[in-house]
Amino acid sequence: MSTNTDVSLSSYDEDQGSKLIRRAKESPFVPIGMAGFASIVAYGPYKLKSRGNMKMSLHFVHMRMAAQGFVVGAMTLGMGYSMYLEFWAKPKP
């Protein structure tokens, strides 16, 4: 069993803020998905008081599905964007 001794320790020295900023630059749709998820979760309690005669559990299921749909959509757009950059936008040698 071989071990890799050339492990870079620079990633271990990063704090959470700089790691999030670095990863946001690498894949910009992740923070968009996180922000959309957080905004839908924050919108849920606001919409809760005006739900009418809808059951509370059904309201929570709708909010959960909306948040998950936003995150999956952001992930799909991010994958499409990275595929575009890798296969079509890359200059041919």
Secondary structure as GFF3:
##gff-version 3
##sequence-region A 1 93
A	DSSP	alpha_helix	16	26	.	.	.	ID=ss1
A	DSSP	alpha_helix	29	48	.	.	.	ID=ss2
A	DSSP	alpha_helix	56	83	.	.	.	ID=ss3
A	DSSP	pi_helix	84	88	.	.	.	ID=ss4
###
